[in-house]
């Protein structure tokens, strides 16, 4: 979300800059021009507001655009519709009251003031969310009893290093990830149309406890988690929940060598929980 908030802030900043330039040049000197400019502001504002609201809803079903810039249709279509309606209303309002010079100055000043306010507030919020701290709400019970459904928490965004935008790299880390840390991460998938765990996970944030680090070997044997061949010690938060069909359908009733399981894991063949699995090793730069 923070990346898209950043672009919303940039769009409002560009609108404010152009408004100042048009005001100095006296370019918005007719009712039609005033209506078009006010309509643009209203449309941009409505699109941005609905976009942010839809981003907060966990309703990703289909995506449009290339993978790197994919946008959920459940976010895009309502935002475009709201923007179009607001733009039409804004054009009508600006055109109907922009005949007089006072009316044109009023709309230009009002839009400029709001654009500058949104620009500074949204840009600051996006920078803080990207580099410093971000709020999250727990959607499921996978971290019970440490975190329960509906819990709200703030996540430290800089302890493992400041993110370099659009690179996936971090700099100036205070410390490395350690076993036992509770971390929030984006689901590791590049294809927005790829199914995992029965649904689309692209772009979703997950919160989990770290049990192994890059290069470690992880194995589940009889419900017991082994890291590098040693059982993970019980802790106060440890719990073991049994249930039906704990073995993945794709591998149920078949036997594989550790090498075959490793390949299965790397190709997302083990997306469902397994009760028994040979060792698999994570990449060292995970």
Secondary structure, 3 states (H helix, E strand, C coil): CHHHHHHHHHHHHHHHHHHHHHHHHCCCCCHHHHHHHHHHHHHHHHHHHHHHHHHCCCCCCCEECCHHHCEEHHHHHHHHHHHHHHHHHHHHHHHHHCCCHHHHHHHHHHHHHHHHHHHHHHHHHHHHHHHCEEEEECCCCCCCCCCCCCCEEEEECCCCCEEECCCCEEECCCCCCCCCCEEEEECCCCCCCCEECCEECCCCEEEEECCCCCCCEEEEECCEEEECCEECCCCCCCCCCCCCCCCCCCCCCCCCCHHHHHHHHHCCCCCCCCCCEEEEECCCCC
